[in-house]
Structure formats: structure tokens, C-alpha cells
Amino acid sequence: MKKVLIIGGTGMVASRFVDLAKDKLEIVSVDEKTLDIIDNTAVEKYFTKNKFDAVINFAAFTNVDAAEKETGDETGLTYRLNVLGPKNLAEYCNDNNTFLVHISTDFVFPGTEEEPGPYDEDARLPETPVGIGWYGWTKNRAELMIQNTSTNYAIVRYGYPFRAAPFDLKKDWARNLINLYNEQKLYPMFTDQVQSVLFVDDLVEPLVKIINEEISGIFHVASSDMTTPHEIGLYLLGKYTGKPVELQKGSMGEFLKAPGRTPRPRLGGLKTLKTQNILNLKFKTWRAMVDEFVSQLNT
Ligand SMILES: NC(=O)c1ccc[n+]([C@@H]2O[C@H](COP(=O)([O-])OP(=O)(O)OC[C@H]3O[C@@H](n4cnc5c(N)ncnc54)[C@H](OP(=O)(O)O)[C@@H]3O)[C@@H](O)[C@H]2O)c1
């Protein structure tokens, strides 16, 4: 069994991955207190004592609106955690022949009319931050840095992850949707946003395969098809309540025009065909992911 270090293991996506992959990989999961990846000395010290076949970096500053307040500030936490932390890991892994899996996002792309998605694995990584928020830009710079630093690495992108297993620290979009619906506080759902989603449990098989076979490259692990927040909201709440629901319609294009909005991909989404072919796996549609989510909520 491969011995794998999970960084950011207490996070929303990683904690579920750890639960489901622990009989497939020998996992050591750390949080910030055990290993602060921003601190290069701490990283060197940790790896002097502990050796791994692979490292998966889930750690990131993920609050997109809070990150936006640090735009342009390379001394801010967002840049340090999302770029300098991965740099420390990439340098260590490269020098010690350790396979690095870096978790990334569709927010590295602008998703604008000018440069619309859905993007495939070989899509050109934007070289300017036009249309991209600070969170996405720092994740973009980390990808570039890893590609320039590392030889034995995988970058795994996904967007809009959701999980059925309870997680109290942070609500994903699906949990938010259900809560707001139950509280009758649901806002209009966008009909003009293109997105792919990921049921977190479906990350396990691809990621374990990438690690076990040390397959290098850029991978998209996501639903095999695209949806909109309105479409998936209708479907999810219909399944969850067992009856057809009605949702107000909204426009992300209009929403983003208001002053002070954080840029987010409107025409986003990740194509997965290349990843499915390389890994010889068939990814679920977003409907099948939602079906599994609701079925787990009901058991
Ligand atoms: N959530 C999304 O919608 C989404 C979408 C696409 C991609 N992603 C990517 O998926 C990954 C996981 O996202 P998530 O939302 O599950 O994360 P999350 O819940 O925000 O968790 C972040 C993790 O990073 C750790 N961390 C913070 N500062 C650290 C440091 N200095 N050194 C080491 N670890 C540190 C945290 O540990 P402590 O709790 O100890 O601070 C926590 O375990 C990220 O790379 C993110 O960019 C997320």
C-alpha cells in the first residue's frame, strides 16, 4: 500500500476522502497545527522525520470573497497558503522523488464570454488575471509554479464539490441549498451559469488510481456533463422532498455586474473525457451524483 500524506486533511473535501480511502492507501492526515506548509523550515523539518510515497495537497484558502479583499497582496494569507505553501511542497517532492498531487479548481479559468468553458484538461492556463478573482488567480499561479518546478506531479481540478456525510465546519452548496429551501429563504437560482459538480465520494477512485500508478498530468474529476444552478437545484430539491418544486430564476450575468462582486466563472465547467480515458474510468452524470447524494442523506 502506498504511504500518502494528506495536507489539509481536516477540510471539507479531504476529510471525506480520508474516510473513504483509508483502506486503499496508508494515510497520514495532517492539519495546519501539525504541518504549516507556509513555513518552509517546518516543511523541511517534517519531511526529515517523515517519508511518503506521495503527498496530496488539499490545503488552501478557500473563502473566495475573503480572498478577494487581499487582491494583489503577495504577503496576504491567500497568496502565501495557495502559492507559497504549494511551492514549498513542490520543491521538497521534486528533490526527494515524491509524487505530488495538487488539488485545484475550475476557478483558475475566467469563464467569461471572451474565454468561455467548459474547459478541457489541455486548455491554456490564463496568463493574466483578467476576469479571475484573487482566489482563482492564486490557484492559477500555483498550478503554473508546480508545472515549472515538478517532474512527477498530478494537478487534479474539480468544481462545486458536495458531500452527504455531515461536516459541521463548512456548508457546501448542496447543504446550503437544502437549508435555505427548508427555511424558505432560497434566493433566485442562476439559469445562465454553466458548471460541473463533484460528489466528493466520486473523487476517491480516480485519486487512488492516480497515486497508485503515479500518473502525471492535469486531471479533471467532475460530473461527466454540465448543468446550471437552477437546473441542479430543481432536480436535487425534487429528489430530496419527493415532490416537484419551483425555484425562482436568476441571472449570474446580472449578479456579477453589481459593484463589489467577486469575479467567478459564469461560463465554467470542466470537461472530463481525457481524464476518463487515461484512468479508464467512467464518471457519473450530475444527476447520478445527486441521486447518490440524496440516497445517502436518506439512509
Ligand atoms: N470547496 C470548494 O468549493 C472547492 C471547489 C474547487 C476546488 N476546491 C479545492 O479543494 C481543496 C479543498 O477545499 P475545501 O473547501 O475542502 O477546503 P477547506 O475545508 O477550506 O479546508 C482547508 C484545509 O487547509 C488546511 N490549512 C489551512 N492553512 C494551512 C496551512 N498553513 N498549512 C497546512 N494546512 C492548512 C486547513 O487546516 P486547519 O483546519 O487546521 O486550518 C483545512 O484542513 C482546496 O485546494 C480547494 O482549492 C474547493
The ligand as an SDF file (V2000), in Angstrom:
LIG
                    3D

 48 52  0  0  0  0  0  0  0  0999 V2000
  -14.7710   23.9930   -1.6130 N   0  0  0  0  0  0  0  0  0  0  0  0
  -14.9190   24.1900   -2.9050 C   0  0  0  0  0  0  0  0  0  0  0  0
  -15.9800   24.6140   -3.3800 O   0  0  0  0  0  0  0  0  0  0  0  0
  -13.7690   23.8460   -3.8540 C   0  0  0  0  0  0  0  0  0  0  0  0
  -14.0190   23.8690   -5.2440 C   0  0  0  0  0  0  0  0  0  0  0  0
  -12.9670   23.5380   -6.1160 C   0  0  0  0  0  0  0  0  0  0  0  0
  -11.7170   23.2010   -5.6170 C   0  0  0  0  0  0  0  0  0  0  0  0
  -11.5150   23.2280   -4.2610 N   0  0  0  0  0  0  0  0  0  0  0  0
  -10.1720   22.9070   -3.7520 C   0  0  0  0  0  0  0  0  0  0  0  0
  -10.2710   21.7520   -2.9410 O   0  0  0  0  0  0  0  0  0  0  0  0
   -9.3250   21.8270   -1.8760 C   0  0  0  0  0  0  0  0  0  0  0  0
  -10.0450   21.5740   -0.5690 C   0  0  0  0  0  0  0  0  0  0  0  0
  -11.0560   22.5620   -0.4180 O   0  0  0  0  0  0  0  0  0  0  0  0
  -12.0220   22.5460    0.8660 P   0  0  0  0  0  0  0  0  0  0  0  0
  -13.0900   23.5370    0.6010 O   0  0  0  0  0  0  0  0  0  0  0  0
  -12.3750   21.1500    1.2030 O   0  0  0  0  0  0  0  0  0  0  0  0
  -11.0090   23.1240    1.9700 O   0  0  0  0  0  0  0  0  0  0  0  0
  -11.3220   23.6630    3.4360 P   0  0  0  0  0  0  0  0  0  0  0  0
  -12.4980   22.9570    4.0100 O   0  0  0  0  0  0  0  0  0  0  0  0
  -11.3380   25.1500    3.4050 O   0  0  0  0  0  0  0  0  0  0  0  0
  -10.0250   23.1540    4.2360 O   0  0  0  0  0  0  0  0  0  0  0  0
   -8.7950   23.7750    4.0800 C   0  0  0  0  0  0  0  0  0  0  0  0
   -7.7520   22.9320    4.7820 C   0  0  0  0  0  0  0  0  0  0  0  0
   -6.4880   23.6100    4.6720 O   0  0  0  0  0  0  0  0  0  0  0  0
   -5.8230   23.4950    5.9270 C   0  0  0  0  0  0  0  0  0  0  0  0
   -4.8620   24.5780    6.1170 N   0  0  0  0  0  0  0  0  0  0  0  0
   -5.1240   25.9030    6.2950 C   0  0  0  0  0  0  0  0  0  0  0  0
   -3.9530   26.5720    6.4360 N   0  0  0  0  0  0  0  0  0  0  0  0
   -2.9500   25.6600    6.3710 C   0  0  0  0  0  0  0  0  0  0  0  0
   -1.5330   25.7220    6.4590 C   0  0  0  0  0  0  0  0  0  0  0  0
   -0.8990   26.8900    6.6320 N   0  0  0  0  0  0  0  0  0  0  0  0
   -0.8210   24.5720    6.3490 N   0  0  0  0  0  0  0  0  0  0  0  0
   -1.4420   23.3940    6.1820 C   0  0  0  0  0  0  0  0  0  0  0  0
   -2.7880   23.2590    6.0700 N   0  0  0  0  0  0  0  0  0  0  0  0
   -3.5330   24.3830    6.1750 C   0  0  0  0  0  0  0  0  0  0  0  0
   -6.9370   23.5800    6.9380 C   0  0  0  0  0  0  0  0  0  0  0  0
   -6.4690   23.0520    8.1670 O   0  0  0  0  0  0  0  0  0  0  0  0
   -6.9180   23.7540    9.5380 P   0  0  0  0  0  0  0  0  0  0  0  0
   -8.3720   23.4740    9.6690 O   0  0  0  0  0  0  0  0  0  0  0  0
   -6.0510   23.0990   10.5500 O   0  0  0  0  0  0  0  0  0  0  0  0
   -6.6240   25.2350    9.3580 O   0  0  0  0  0  0  0  0  0  0  0  0
   -8.0130   22.6890    6.2700 C   0  0  0  0  0  0  0  0  0  0  0  0
   -7.7460   21.3440    6.5680 O   0  0  0  0  0  0  0  0  0  0  0  0
   -8.6670   23.1980   -1.9840 C   0  0  0  0  0  0  0  0  0  0  0  0
   -7.4250   23.0460   -2.6290 O   0  0  0  0  0  0  0  0  0  0  0  0
   -9.6170   23.9980   -2.8650 C   0  0  0  0  0  0  0  0  0  0  0  0
   -8.9300   24.9940   -3.6070 O   0  0  0  0  0  0  0  0  0  0  0  0
  -12.5140   23.5120   -3.3720 C   0  0  0  0  0  0  0  0  0  0  0  0
  1  2  1  0
  2  3  2  0
  2  4  1  0
  4  5  1  0
  4 48  2  0
  5  6  2  0
  6  7  1  0
  7  8  2  0
  8  9  1  0
  8 48  1  0
  9 10  1  0
  9 46  1  0
 10 11  1  0
 11 12  1  0
 11 44  1  0
 12 13  1  0
 13 14  1  0
 14 15  2  0
 14 16  1  0
 14 17  1  0
 17 18  1  0
 18 19  2  0
 18 20  1  0
 18 21  1  0
 21 22  1  0
 22 23  1  0
 23 24  1  0
 23 42  1  0
 24 25  1  0
 25 26  1  0
 25 36  1  0
 26 27  1  0
 26 35  1  0
 27 28  2  0
 28 29  1  0
 29 30  1  0
 29 35  2  0
 30 31  1  0
 30 32  2  0
 32 33  1  0
 33 34  2  0
 34 35  1  0
 36 37  1  0
 36 42  1  0
 37 38  1  0
 38 39  2  0
 38 40  1  0
 38 41  1  0
 42 43  1  0
 44 45  1  0
 44 46  1  0
 46 47  1  0
M  CHG  2   8   1  16  -1
M  END
$$$$
